[in-house]
Amino acid sequence: MSGSKAKARRRAVRRLPPHVVNGDYALRSAKAMLDLDLHEVALTRVTQFIVGWFRAAFDQSLLISDLTMRGRGAAAAPNRRLFAELAVRLHWLHDLPKKDRPGAVDAALDWERKNQEKTFEHVRQMGWESDVDLTEMREFVLNVTENGEVKNQAEKFAAAAYATEVKNAGLYRAWREESSYAHATGFLAGSYAPAENNEWLGSDRPPVADPGLETHRLTQLFVVVMTYSLLRDEGVSEEVASKIVDTYMRM
């Protein structure tokens, strides 16, 4: 491309609204991350959590970018909530001593197993008898940490957010704020059907905290760095782990 054409292209991009420019970048980055072949990462419970959370984060990122570019950013609140949660969870896992990570992820699995048991107990009390066999789930061997603080962090998001060396208050606040619009709340009802003159019901949508996706792009990079650092610390080779950073930086 000639110098004049390149300058014209840059000027055209600068004229686009931020949510389109950042959304296009975030969308392309998310697709590239999801297309990465990470089969060379050796399977452990910890690496499964790392790669699984990484891929889940960019799946949410893809949807957030797409919906925001289409002018439907308000509907992406559940996706933004999960994206923020996954970023904080990767940060939490990163800051845990390596020796504590296996017991921590097993504590998370044990918590999920207990919740699954509670779910089936609730549906039984509601009069629905399920024929789902939970035997295999109950017999799955877990080596849950005996460290009470780490176990609490694995079970409770706020505890995990407090546990990182550098507190990620911005992402925690984003998670909490998006929670108001990711559930059947009064905030959600009032946003979609606001009062007009204290007499009529209006029509609107919830606010979007990051309408231009600037923070979203920074969080993408944060997720990439945390994932790379975690994989290296878990013994994954530089050649394999650096695929993530190199691919993201080429976007």
C-alpha positions in Angstrom: 0.0 0.0 0.0 1.4 3.4 -0.9 2.1 6.1 1.7 -0.9 8.2 0.6 -3.3 5.3 0.6 -2.1 4.2 4.1 -2.6 7.7 5.4 -6.1 7.9 3.9 -7.0 4.5 5.4 -5.8 5.7 8.9 -7.9 8.9 8.5 -10.9 6.9 7.6 -10.4 4.6 10.6 -10.1 7.7 12.9 -13.4 8.9 11.7 -15.2 5.7 12.8 -16.8 5.7 16.3 -14.7 4.0 19.0 -17.1 1.1 19.4 -16.6 0.2 15.8 -12.8 0.5 15.8 -12.3 -1.3 19.1 -15.0 -3.7 18.4 -13.5 -4.8 15.1 -10.1 -5.3 16.8 -11.6 -7.2 19.7 -13.6 -9.4 17.4 -10.7 -10.3 15.2 -8.5 -10.9 18.3 -11.2 -13.1 19.9 -11.5 -15.2 16.8 -7.7 -15.6 16.6 -7.5 -16.7 20.2 -10.3 -19.2 19.8 -8.6 -20.6 16.6 -5.3 -21.3 18.4 -4.2 -24.9 18.5 -3.2 -25.6 22.1 -3.2 -29.4 22.0 0.5 -29.4 22.9 -0.3 -28.1 26.4 0.0 -31.2 28.7 -3.2 -32.1 30.5 -3.4 -31.5 34.2 -6.3 -30.2 36.2 -4.7 -26.8 36.5 -3.8 -26.4 32.8 -7.3 -27.5 31.9 -8.7 -24.7 34.1 -6.2 -22.2 32.6 -6.9 -23.0 28.9 -10.6 -23.5 29.6 -11.0 -20.1 31.2 -8.9 -18.5 28.6 -11.0 -19.9 25.7 -14.3 -19.1 27.6 -13.1 -15.5 28.1 -12.5 -15.0 24.4 -15.8 -16.7 23.5 -17.5 -14.0 25.6 -15.3 -11.3 24.1 -16.4 -12.3 20.6 -20.1 -12.0 21.6 -19.5 -8.7 23.5 -17.8 -7.2 20.5 -20.3 -8.4 18.0 -23.3 -7.2 20.0 -21.8 -3.8 20.8 -20.9 -3.2 17.1 -24.5 -4.0 16.2 -25.8 -1.4 18.7 -27.0 -4.1 21.2 -24.4 -3.7 23.8 -27.0 -3.5 26.6 -27.9 -7.2 25.9 -24.3 -8.3 26.4 -24.4 -7.7 30.2 -24.3 -11.5 31.0 -21.3 -11.8 28.7 -19.5 -8.8 30.2 -20.1 -10.2 33.7 -18.6 -13.6 32.8 -15.7 -12.0 30.9 -14.8 -9.9 34.0 -15.2 -12.9 36.3 -12.9 -15.1 34.1 -10.3 -12.3 34.0 -10.3 -12.0 37.8 -10.2 -15.8 38.2 -7.2 -16.1 36.0 -5.5 -13.3 38.0 -6.4 -15.2 41.2 -5.0 -18.5 40.0 -1.9 -16.7 38.7 -1.2 -15.2 42.1 -1.6 -18.4 44.0 1.6 -20.3 44.8 2.1 -23.0 42.3 1.8 -25.7 45.0 -1.6 -24.5 46.0 -3.2 -24.4 42.5 -4.1 -28.2 42.2 -6.0 -28.1 45.6 -7.6 -24.8 44.7 -9.1 -26.0 41.4 -10.2 -29.2 43.0 -11.9 -27.1 45.7 -13.8 -25.3 42.9 -14.9 -28.6 41.4 -16.0 -29.8 44.8 -18.1 -26.7 45.3 -19.7 -27.2 41.9 -20.4 -30.8 42.8 -22.1 -29.7 46.0 -24.2 -27.2 44.1 -25.2 -29.8 41.6 -26.4 -32.0 44.5 -28.4 -29.1 45.8 -30.0 -28.4 42.4 -31.3 -32.0 42.2 -32.6 -31.8 45.8 -34.5 -28.7 44.9 -36.1 -30.2 41.8 -37.1 -33.3 43.8 -38.8 -31.0 46.4 -40.6 -29.4 43.5 -42.0 -32.7 42.6 -39.8 -33.7 39.7 -38.0 -37.0 40.0 -34.9 -37.1 37.8 -33.4 -40.3 36.5 -30.0 -38.7 36.1 -27.3 -40.9 37.7 -25.0 -38.9 39.9 -22.8 -41.8 40.9 -19.9 -41.0 38.7 -19.9 -37.4 39.8 -19.9 -38.4 43.5 -17.1 -40.9 43.0 -14.8 -38.6 41.1 -11.7 -38.3 43.2 -10.7 -34.7 44.2 -7.8 -33.6 46.3 -9.3 -30.5 47.8 -7.0 -28.1 49.5 -6.8 -28.1 53.3 -6.0 -24.4 53.3 -9.2 -22.7 54.5 -8.4 -19.4 52.9 -7.7 -20.9 49.5 -10.8 -23.0 49.7 -12.9 -20.0 50.5 -11.4 -18.1 47.5 -12.2 -21.1 45.2 -15.8 -21.0 46.3 -16.4 -17.2 46.6 -15.7 -14.7 43.9 -15.2 -11.7 46.2 -12.7 -13.6 48.3 -10.7 -14.4 45.2 -10.8 -10.8 44.1 -9.4 -9.7 47.5 -6.7 -12.4 47.4 -4.6 -11.1 44.4 -1.5 -9.2 45.2 -2.6 -6.2 43.2 -6.3 -5.7 43.8 -8.3 -5.6 40.5 -11.0 -3.3 41.8 -12.1 -2.2 38.3 -12.9 -5.6 37.1 -14.6 -6.5 40.4 -16.8 -3.4 40.1 -17.6 -4.3 36.5 -18.6 -7.8 37.5 -20.8 -6.4 40.3 -22.4 -3.7 38.0 -23.1 -6.2 35.2 -24.7 -8.5 37.7 -27.5 -6.0 38.1 -28.4 -6.5 34.4 -27.6 -10.2 34.1 -30.4 -11.4 36.4 -34.1 -10.7 36.9 -33.5 -7.6 39.1 -35.3 -4.4 39.8 -32.5 -2.5 38.0 -33.2 -4.5 34.9 -36.9 -4.0 35.0 -36.5 -0.2 35.6 -34.0 0.1 32.8 -36.2 -1.6 30.2 -39.4 0.0 31.5 -38.5 3.3 33.1 -41.1 5.6 34.7 -42.1 8.7 32.8 -43.4 11.6 34.8 -44.2 9.1 37.6 -47.3 8.1 35.6 -46.4 6.1 32.4 -44.1 3.3 31.5 -41.4 4.3 29.1 -39.1 2.2 26.9 -35.3 2.1 27.2 -32.3 -0.2 27.7 -29.8 -0.6 30.5 -26.7 1.6 30.5 -23.4 0.2 29.1 -20.4 0.9 31.2 -17.8 0.5 28.5 -19.6 1.6 25.3 -16.5 2.2 23.3 -14.8 -1.1 24.3 -11.6 0.6 25.3 -11.5 -1.2 28.7 -12.5 -4.4 27.0 -9.5 -4.3 24.7 -7.2 -3.8 27.7 -8.8 -6.7 29.5 -8.3 -8.9 26.5 -4.6 -8.2 26.8 -4.7 -8.8 30.5 -6.2 -12.2 29.9 -3.6 -13.1 27.3 -0.7 -12.1 29.7 -2.2 -14.0 32.7 -2.7 -17.1 30.6 0.8 -17.0 29.1 2.4 -16.5 32.5 0.3 -19.2 34.1 1.2 -21.8 31.4 4.9 -21.0 31.6 4.8 -21.3 35.4 3.0 -24.7 35.0 5.9 -26.0 32.9 4.5 -25.4 29.4 7.3 -24.6 26.9 8.0 -21.0 25.8 7.4 -22.1 22.2 3.9 -23.3 23.0 2.9 -20.6 25.5 4.2 -17.8 23.4 1.7 -18.7 20.6 -0.9 -16.9 22.6 1.0 -13.6 23.0 2.5 -13.6 19.5 -0.8 -14.2 17.8 -2.6 -11.5 19.9 0.2 -9.0 19.2 0.0 -9.6 15.4 -3.7 -8.5 15.3 
